[in-house]
């Protein structure tokens, strides 16, 4: 409960399932989408296909930073550890899959904004950067990040769950905290283009740094301040949000 990030212990082998799932998701993303131009919008996908792709993206970006928590949870399991960790992981991803519904609406809106004049597109980009940046500095962000960084209290709560639903409820509960912690970063991803692999890599690194490094809270605040600065700078440097300010053409 000290606020220091959890680390993976030697008894948490099944938590490697999260890293394997993340690696598989990254491989799929790179091989399937690396040649596509990144731009705001739904990539021409209908809602079911979008949710499937979104969930794979979240698996790639979120599971590496969640592996230490998975390792800690695995320590509380004495029998059938591997299949129960699968249930925990699936429940965690279901929370992010549900978040794909508002993400689809946001992506659709940003896709339409990409066809607006450059000045209007810059205003939309500034609004996105501001919302993301301000949330990064809020107490709610701090609270959710603290639970992701030091979840020992959550482990005690999960131990009180009925056994038949414990893994499902624990995965969903922790997924809700991660969503509360990281949704503002996913808003940035929607602005840069959902299939912008470079943006995915950078944001995944930010998420891991926020949750795992000793100065994670400072990283979160620095990202918030940088995002607010981008909200101001985008009016003078439209290339900061090329998909929204360049007639629909994306950079990166």
C-alpha distance (Angstrom), angle and dihedral (degrees) to the residues before:
residue distance angle dihedral
X1 . . .
X2 3.81 . .
X3 3.80 95.7 .
X4 3.78 92.8 -112.8
X5 3.81 115.2 132.3
X6 3.77 117.6 -98.9
X7 3.79 119.7 -113.6
X8 3.78 132.7 -148.3
X9 3.79 113.5 -98.8
X10 3.76 129.1 -152.3
X11 3.81 93.0 -106.0
X12 3.80 93.5 57.5
X13 3.79 99.9 82.7
X14 3.82 94.3 135.0
X15 3.80 88.8 60.2
X16 3.79 84.6 72.4
X17 3.80 84.7 77.8
X18 3.79 87.0 77.3
X19 3.80 92.0 54.2
X20 3.80 92.0 46.4
X21 3.80 90.6 50.5
X22 3.81 90.7 48.2
X23 3.80 92.1 49.2
X24 3.80 91.5 50.0
X25 3.80 90.5 50.0
X26 3.82 91.8 50.5
X27 3.80 91.3 49.4
X28 3.78 90.9 51.5
X29 3.81 92.7 47.2
X30 3.79 94.2 49.1
X31 3.80 96.0 45.1
X32 3.80 94.4 42.8
X33 3.81 104.0 38.4
X34 3.82 109.1 19.2
X35 3.80 93.0 100.9
X36 3.79 95.7 49.9
X37 3.78 125.3 99.6
X38 3.79 111.1 -111.9
X39 3.78 114.7 -129.3
X40 3.81 137.7 148.0
X41 3.77 115.5 -87.1
X42 3.78 140.4 65.2
X43 3.82 93.8 -65.0
X44 3.79 88.1 -117.0
X45 3.79 91.2 -68.4
X46 3.77 125.4 140.2
X47 3.79 118.3 -126.4
X48 3.85 98.1 -91.7
X49 3.81 93.6 48.5
X50 3.79 91.2 43.1
X51 3.81 91.4 53.1
X52 3.79 90.8 50.6
X53 3.81 92.7 51.1
X54 3.81 91.6 42.3
X55 3.80 91.7 53.5
X56 3.80 91.0 51.0
X57 3.79 89.5 50.4
X58 3.79 91.4 51.2
X59 3.80 90.6 48.6
X60 3.80 89.9 53.4
X61 3.80 95.2 46.4
X62 3.81 103.8 34.6
X63 3.80 108.1 34.1
X64 3.84 97.0 68.1
X65 3.81 90.8 57.6
X66 3.81 90.6 43.4
X67 3.81 95.5 51.9
X68 3.83 94.5 89.6
X69 3.81 90.4 54.0
X70 3.79 88.5 47.6
X71 3.79 88.4 52.0
X72 3.78 90.6 52.2
X73 3.79 91.9 48.3
X74 3.81 90.5 47.9
X75 3.80 88.3 59.5
X76 3.81 88.6 63.7
X77 3.82 91.8 56.5
X78 3.79 117.1 85.7
X79 3.83 102.2 174.4
X80 3.81 134.5 33.1
X81 3.78 89.3 9.2
X82 3.83 99.2 165.5
X83 3.84 98.3 50.5
X84 3.79 91.2 43.1
X85 3.79 90.2 52.4
X86 3.80 87.7 52.8
X87 3.81 89.0 56.4
X88 3.81 90.5 47.6
X89 3.81 91.1 51.1
X90 3.81 94.6 45.9
X91 3.81 91.1 50.1
X92 3.80 89.9 49.4
X93 3.80 91.6 52.1
X94 3.80 92.4 46.2
X95 3.80 88.5 64.5
X96 3.79 90.1 54.5
X97 3.80 90.6 44.2
X98 3.82 88.3 57.0
X99 3.80 88.8 50.3
X100 3.79 86.0 60.0
X101 3.82 89.3 76.6
X102 3.83 95.7 68.1
X103 3.81 88.1 35.0
X104 3.81 89.2 58.7
X105 3.81 91.2 50.9
X106 3.81 91.2 48.0
X107 3.79 92.7 46.9
X108 3.79 91.2 49.4
X109 3.80 90.4 50.7
X110 3.79 93.0 48.3
X111 3.78 89.6 47.4
X112 3.79 89.2 58.2
X113 3.81 90.9 44.7
X114 3.81 89.0 57.1
X115 3.80 89.0 71.0
X116 3.81 93.1 54.7
X117 3.82 123.2 99.7
X118 3.77 114.1 -78.5
X119 3.81 94.3 -104.8
X120 3.81 92.1 53.6
X121 3.79 90.5 45.3
X122 3.80 89.4 52.4
X123 3.80 89.9 52.7
X124 3.80 90.5 51.8
X125 3.80 91.0 48.3
X126 3.81 90.4 48.7
X127 3.80 90.1 52.5
X128 3.81 91.4 50.7
X129 3.81 92.6 47.8
X130 3.81 91.1 47.1
X131 3.81 95.5 50.0
X132 3.79 90.8 48.7
X133 3.79 94.5 44.7
X134 3.79 96.6 46.7
X135 3.79 92.9 49.7
X136 3.80 90.4 51.9
X137 3.81 87.5 63.7
X138 3.81 98.6 46.9
X139 3.83 127.9 107.0
X140 3.82 89.5 -120.5
X141 3.80 90.1 60.1
X142 3.80 89.2 48.9
X143 3.80 92.1 49.9
X144 3.79 94.8 49.5
X145 3.79 91.8 44.3
X146 3.80 91.1 50.2
X147 3.81 90.4 55.0
X148 3.79 91.1 49.1
X149 3.80 92.4 48.1
X150 3.80 97.9 44.5
X151 3.81 109.9 20.0
X152 3.81 99.3 163.2
X153 3.79 91.0 115.6
X154 3.79 89.3 53.1
X155 3.80 90.5 53.0
X156 3.80 89.2 58.3
X157 3.78 89.5 50.5
X158 3.78 92.7 48.6
X159 3.79 90.5 51.8
X160 3.81 88.5 63.6
X161 3.80 93.0 56.9
X162 3.83 117.7 105.0
X163 3.78 108.4 -93.6
X164 3.81 96.9 -122.6
X165 3.83 92.0 59.0
X166 3.80 101.3 24.9
X167 3.80 99.6 103.4
X168 3.80 94.0 44.3
X169 3.79 93.5 47.7
X170 3.80 93.7 42.9
X171 3.80 93.0 51.5
X172 3.79 92.6 46.9
X173 3.81 92.9 45.4
X174 3.78 93.5 50.8
X175 3.80 90.1 43.7
X176 3.80 88.8 56.9
X177 3.80 90.7 54.7
X178 3.81 90.8 48.4
X179 3.79 90.0 49.5
X180 3.79 89.9 51.1
X181 3.79 88.8 49.5
X182 3.79 100.4 45.5
X183 3.80 110.9 25.9
X184 3.80 90.9 98.9
X185 3.80 90.0 60.0
X186 3.80 90.6 50.7
X187 3.81 88.3 54.5
X188 3.80 86.9 60.4
X189 3.79 89.4 50.4
X190 3.80 90.1 54.0
X191 3.80 89.3 52.9
X192 3.80 95.0 48.7
X193 3.80 92.4 44.9
X194 3.78 125.1 -80.6
X195 3.78 93.0 -116.8
X196 3.80 94.7 45.2
X197 3.81 97.0 126.9
X198 3.80 93.3 -168.9
X199 3.80 90.7 54.1
X200 3.81 89.5 47.6
X201 3.80 91.5 53.2
X202 3.81 93.5 47.9
X203 3.79 94.2 46.1
X204 3.81 92.1 45.5
X205 3.80 87.9 53.9
X206 3.82 90.4 49.4
X207 3.81 91.2 50.0
X208 3.80 91.5 50.2
X209 3.81 91.5 47.0
X210 3.80 92.7 49.7
X211 3.79 92.0 51.9
X212 3.78 103.7 34.7
X213 3.80 114.1 28.2
X214 3.83 120.4 79.9
X215 3.81 91.6 -117.4
X216 3.79 93.4 49.3
X217 3.80 94.8 128.1
X218 3.78 90.5 53.0
X219 3.79 89.2 50.6
X220 3.81 89.7 54.0
X221 3.79 91.8 50.7
X222 3.79 92.8 45.5
X223 3.80 90.4 52.7
X224 3.80 90.0 49.3
X225 3.79 92.7 51.5
X226 3.80 91.1 45.7
X227 3.80 91.0 50.6
X228 3.80 91.8 51.7
X229 3.80 88.9 48.6
X230 3.81 89.1 52.7
X231 3.81 88.8 52.9
X232 3.79 88.7 61.6
X233 3.79 98.1 36.8
X234 3.81 96.2 50.4
X235 3.82 90.5 75.5
X236 3.81 89.9 60.7
X237 3.81 97.6 31.9
X238 3.83 106.7 37.5
X239 3.81 90.1 175.2
X240 3.82 87.3 77.2
X241 3.81 86.5 77.7
X242 3.81 103.0 22.7
X243 3.77 95.3 164.7
X244 3.80 91.1 59.8
X245 3.79 100.5 34.6
X246 3.80 104.6 34.9
X247 3.76 104.0 65.3
X248 3.76 93.4 -86.4
X249 3.82 96.5 -50.9
X250 3.77 115.0 127.2
X251 3.76 129.3 -148.4
X252 3.79 126.4 -152.8
